[in-house]
Amino acid sequence: MASTASVRPAERGDVPGIQRVARAAWHEAYDDCFGEAAVAAMVDEAYDEDVLERMIGLDEVGLFVAAHDGEVVGYASCGMTEPASIGDLDIYVHPDHWGEGIGTALLERGEQHLREVGTMTIRDEVLVENEVGNAFYRRHFEEAGQRTVDFGGEEKAVAVYEKSL
């Protein structure tokens, strides 16, 4: 299904919408993996209002929202993570809008930003247990392997994906 959401740079007024999408998407994707309380704590820390407002003000960080009927339904954050022209692109869509092409539209806008800042390769990691995230990345990226990551003292497997720009 084609997306009817428009993608644009995030503004300060989008912060509550980004937080709402993050909360819904993270709980849907990660509650079984970490538990509801742990996910809530992770979202509260990672999506603090001050953190998001600082991100909006940074030219080197791309923070984009997908809006439908004036409501934020997805977002992407991206930037160069390494001096070797490697970038990171994180995409989250509200579960009510999964499968509508919103993630793909955010991916395309994030790729444009990463090209503009000199990124040549996108490298992202997705928890192996995140079926929806892995299905999305497999459609758009090449799987480059797996590794383990420490999440609060617990080792979790992540799939590593790469895409040349």
C-alpha positions as YAML, in Angstrom:
chain: A
units: angstrom
residues:
- id: 1
  name: MET
  ca: [0.00, 0.00, 0.00]
- id: 2
  name: ALA
  ca: [1.36, 3.45, -0.89]
- id: 3
  name: SER
  ca: [1.99, 5.92, 1.90]
- id: 4
  name: THR
  ca: [-0.23, 8.96, 2.22]
- id: 5
  name: ALA
  ca: [2.07, 10.48, 4.82]
- id: 6
  name: SER
  ca: [4.30, 13.42, 4.02]
- id: 7
  name: VAL
  ca: [7.90, 13.40, 5.21]
- id: 8
  name: ARG
  ca: [9.55, 16.60, 6.43]
- id: 9
  name: PRO
  ca: [12.24, 17.79, 8.85]
- id: 10
  name: ALA
  ca: [11.12, 17.57, 12.48]
- id: 11
  name: GLU
  ca: [10.20, 20.74, 14.34]
- id: 12
  name: ARG
  ca: [10.01, 21.40, 18.08]
- id: 13
  name: GLY
  ca: [6.24, 20.94, 18.00]
- id: 14
  name: ASP
  ca: [6.74, 17.37, 16.74]
- id: 15
  name: VAL
  ca: [8.48, 16.19, 19.91]
- id: 16
  name: PRO
  ca: [5.31, 14.82, 21.61]
- id: 17
  name: GLY
  ca: [4.39, 12.97, 18.40]
- id: 18
  name: ILE
  ca: [7.88, 11.46, 18.09]
- id: 19
  name: GLN
  ca: [7.68, 10.35, 21.73]
- id: 20
  name: ARG
  ca: [4.22, 8.81, 21.15]
- id: 21
  name: VAL
  ca: [5.42, 6.89, 18.07]
- id: 22
  name: ALA
  ca: [8.58, 5.75, 19.88]
- id: 23
  name: ARG
  ca: [6.61, 4.51, 22.87]
- id: 24
  name: ALA
  ca: [4.13, 2.53, 20.73]
- id: 25
  name: ALA
  ca: [6.73, 1.09, 18.32]
- id: 26
  name: TRP
  ca: [9.23, 0.16, 21.02]
- id: 27
  name: HIS
  ca: [6.60, -1.54, 23.19]
- id: 28
  name: GLU
  ca: [5.27, -3.48, 20.21]
- id: 29
  name: ALA
  ca: [8.75, -4.55, 19.06]
- id: 30
  name: TYR
  ca: [10.60, -5.03, 22.34]
- id: 31
  name: ASP
  ca: [8.24, -5.82, 25.26]
- id: 32
  name: ASP
  ca: [8.64, -9.59, 24.73]
- id: 33
  name: CYS
  ca: [12.42, -9.17, 24.63]
- id: 34
  name: PHE
  ca: [13.02, -6.81, 27.57]
- id: 35
  name: GLY
  ca: [9.73, -6.52, 29.43]
- id: 36
  name: GLU
  ca: [7.32, -3.60, 29.52]
- id: 37
  name: ALA
  ca: [8.98, -1.72, 32.40]
- id: 38
  name: ALA
  ca: [12.45, -1.91, 30.88]
- id: 39
  name: VAL
  ca: [11.18, -0.71, 27.50]
- id: 40
  name: ALA
  ca: [9.36, 2.20, 29.16]
- id: 41
  name: ALA
  ca: [12.59, 3.21, 30.93]
- id: 42
  name: MET
  ca: [14.61, 2.97, 27.68]
- id: 43
  name: VAL
  ca: [12.10, 5.11, 25.79]
- id: 44
  name: ASP
  ca: [11.95, 7.71, 28.57]
- id: 45
  name: GLU
  ca: [15.73, 8.04, 28.50]
- id: 46
  name: ALA
  ca: [16.29, 7.92, 24.74]
- id: 47
  name: TYR
  ca: [13.38, 10.21, 23.85]
- id: 48
  name: ASP
  ca: [13.74, 12.86, 26.53]
- id: 49
  name: GLU
  ca: [12.28, 16.17, 25.33]
- id: 50
  name: ASP
  ca: [15.60, 18.03, 25.75]
- id: 51
  name: VAL
  ca: [17.48, 15.35, 23.78]
- id: 52
  name: LEU
  ca: [15.01, 15.52, 20.88]
- id: 53
  name: GLU
  ca: [15.02, 19.32, 20.82]
- id: 54
  name: ARG
  ca: [18.84, 19.33, 20.67]
- id: 55
  name: MET
  ca: [18.73, 16.82, 17.80]
- id: 56
  name: ILE
  ca: [16.33, 19.05, 15.87]
- id: 57
  name: GLY
  ca: [18.80, 21.91, 16.13]
- id: 58
  name: LEU
  ca: [21.82, 19.98, 14.80]
- id: 59
  name: ASP
  ca: [22.48, 20.29, 11.07]
- id: 60
  name: GLU
  ca: [24.56, 17.10, 10.95]
- id: 61
  name: VAL
  ca: [21.72, 15.05, 12.46]
- id: 62
  name: GLY
  ca: [18.72, 14.41, 10.28]
- id: 63
  name: LEU
  ca: [15.51, 14.06, 12.26]
- id: 64
  name: PHE
  ca: [12.49, 13.63, 10.01]
- id: 65
  name: VAL
  ca: [8.84, 12.92, 10.68]
- id: 66
  name: ALA
  ca: [6.15, 11.32, 8.59]
- id: 67
  name: ALA
  ca: [2.81, 13.04, 9.18]
- id: 68
  name: HIS
  ca: [-0.66, 11.93, 8.15]
- id: 69
  name: ASP
  ca: [-3.60, 14.31, 8.65]
- id: 70
  name: GLY
  ca: [-1.35, 16.48, 10.83]
- id: 71
  name: GLU
  ca: [-0.37, 13.62, 13.15]
- id: 72
  name: VAL
  ca: [3.17, 12.23, 13.45]
- id: 73
  name: VAL
  ca: [2.98, 8.55, 12.46]
- id: 74
  name: GLY
  ca: [6.70, 7.81, 12.04]
- id: 75
  name: TYR
  ca: [10.16, 9.28, 12.31]
- id: 76
  name: ALA
  ca: [13.73, 8.69, 11.21]
- id: 77
  name: SER
  ca: [16.95, 9.89, 12.78]
- id: 78
  name: CYS
  ca: [20.23, 9.68, 10.94]
- id: 79
  name: GLY
  ca: [23.77, 10.95, 10.87]
- id: 80
  name: MET
  ca: [27.34, 9.97, 10.22]
- id: 81
  name: THR
  ca: [28.57, 7.72, 13.01]
- id: 82
  name: GLU
  ca: [32.15, 7.14, 11.95]
- id: 83
  name: PRO
  ca: [34.77, 9.23, 10.19]
- id: 84
  name: ALA
  ca: [34.99, 6.60, 7.44]
- id: 85
  name: SER
  ca: [31.78, 7.88, 5.78]
- id: 86
  name: ILE
  ca: [29.55, 5.35, 7.55]
- id: 87
  name: GLY
  ca: [26.13, 6.50, 8.69]
- id: 88
  name: ASP
  ca: [23.32, 5.28, 10.88]
- id: 89
  name: LEU
  ca: [19.61, 5.50, 10.05]
- id: 90
  name: ASP
  ca: [16.97, 4.57, 12.62]
- id: 91
  name: ILE
  ca: [13.35, 4.37, 11.52]
- id: 92
  name: TYR
  ca: [10.25, 3.84, 13.64]
- id: 93
  name: VAL
  ca: [6.63, 3.84, 12.51]
- id: 94
  name: HIS
  ca: [3.58, 3.66, 14.76]
- id: 95
  name: PRO
  ca: [2.33, 0.03, 14.71]
- id: 96
  name: ASP
  ca: [-1.09, 1.22, 13.49]
- id: 97
  name: HIS
  ca: [0.66, 2.31, 10.28]
- id: 98
  name: TRP
  ca: [3.00, -0.62, 9.63]
- id: 99
  name: GLY
  ca: [2.84, -1.84, 6.04]
- id: 100
  name: GLU
  ca: [1.72, 1.51, 4.58]
- id: 101
  name: GLY
  ca: [5.06, 2.48, 3.01]
- id: 102
  name: ILE
  ca: [5.86, 5.09, 5.66]
- id: 103
  name: GLY
  ca: [9.12, 3.39, 6.64]
- id: 104
  name: THR
  ca: [10.23, 3.35, 3.01]
- id: 105
  name: ALA
  ca: [9.42, 7.06, 2.60]
- id: 106
  name: LEU
  ca: [11.43, 7.84, 5.75]
- id: 107
  name: LEU
  ca: [14.29, 5.65, 4.49]
- id: 108
  name: GLU
  ca: [14.43, 7.59, 1.22]
- id: 109
  name: ARG
  ca: [14.52, 10.95, 3.04]
- id: 110
  name: GLY
  ca: [17.16, 9.70, 5.46]
- id: 111
  name: GLU
  ca: [19.31, 8.41, 2.60]
- id: 112
  name: GLN
  ca: [19.11, 11.83, 0.95]
- id: 113
  name: HIS
  ca: [20.33, 13.52, 4.14]
- id: 114
  name: LEU
  ca: [23.14, 11.01, 4.60]
- id: 115
  name: ARG
  ca: [24.34, 11.57, 1.03]
- id: 116
  name: GLU
  ca: [24.32, 15.34, 1.67]
- id: 117
  name: VAL
  ca: [26.63, 14.93, 4.70]
- id: 118
  name: GLY
  ca: [29.04, 12.67, 2.80]
- id: 119
  name: THR
  ca: [27.95, 9.23, 3.93]
- id: 120
  name: MET
  ca: [28.85, 6.42, 1.57]
- id: 121
  name: THR
  ca: [27.50, 3.44, 3.55]
- id: 122
  name: ILE
  ca: [24.65, 3.00, 6.00]
- id: 123
  name: ARG
  ca: [25.22, 0.42, 8.73]
- id: 124
  name: ASP
  ca: [22.40, -0.45, 11.13]
- id: 125
  name: GLU
  ca: [21.79, -3.10, 13.73]
- id: 126
  name: VAL
  ca: [18.45, -4.66, 14.61]
- id: 127
  name: LEU
  ca: [17.78, -7.03, 17.49]
- id: 128
  name: VAL
  ca: [17.32, -10.50, 16.04]
- id: 129
  name: GLU
  ca: [14.11, -10.77, 18.07]
- id: 130
  name: ASN
  ca: [12.60, -7.73, 16.29]
- id: 131
  name: GLU
  ca: [10.82, -9.53, 13.45]
- id: 132
  name: VAL
  ca: [9.20, -6.42, 11.94]
- id: 133
  name: GLY
  ca: [12.47, -4.46, 11.94]
- id: 134
  name: ASN
  ca: [14.43, -7.31, 10.40]
- id: 135
  name: ALA
  ca: [11.82, -7.85, 7.68]
- id: 136
  name: PHE
  ca: [12.06, -4.15, 6.75]
- id: 137
  name: TYR
  ca: [15.87, -4.08, 6.70]
- id: 138
  name: ARG
  ca: [16.08, -7.31, 4.69]
- id: 139
  name: ARG
  ca: [13.95, -5.67, 1.97]
- id: 140
  name: HIS
  ca: [16.14, -2.57, 1.76]
- id: 141
  name: PHE
  ca: [19.64, -3.56, 2.95]
- id: 142
  name: GLU
  ca: [22.11, -6.42, 2.71]
- id: 143
  name: GLU
  ca: [22.63, -8.52, 5.83]
- id: 144
  name: ALA
  ca: [26.28, -8.22, 6.84]
- id: 145
  name: GLY
  ca: [26.25, -10.66, 9.77]
- id: 146
  name: GLN
  ca: [25.40, -10.79, 13.44]
- id: 147
  name: ARG
  ca: [27.03, -9.80, 16.70]
- id: 148
  name: THR
  ca: [26.05, -9.57, 20.35]
- id: 149
  name: VAL
  ca: [25.40, -6.34, 22.20]
- id: 150
  name: ASP
  ca: [25.15, -5.70, 25.93]
- id: 151
  name: PHE
  ca: [21.74, -4.34, 26.99]
- id: 152
  name: GLY
  ca: [21.86, -3.60, 30.71]
- id: 153
  name: GLY
  ca: [24.04, -6.61, 31.47]
- id: 154
  name: GLU
  ca: [22.15, -8.93, 29.14]
- id: 155
  name: GLU
  ca: [23.74, -10.10, 25.88]
- id: 156
  name: LYS
  ca: [21.41, -9.85, 22.87]
- id: 157
  name: ALA
  ca: [22.03, -10.89, 19.26]
- id: 158
  name: VAL
  ca: [21.70, -8.19, 16.63]
- id: 159
  name: ALA
  ca: [21.61, -8.52, 12.86]
- id: 160
  name: VAL
  ca: [23.94, -6.09, 11.11]
- id: 161
  name: TYR
  ca: [22.75, -4.53, 7.85]
- id: 162
  name: GLU
  ca: [24.59, -2.39, 5.31]
- id: 163
  name: LYS
  ca: [23.63, -0.39, 2.26]
- id: 164
  name: SER
  ca: [25.88, 1.55, -0.10]
- id: 165
  name: LEU
  ca: [24.71, 4.98, -1.15]
...
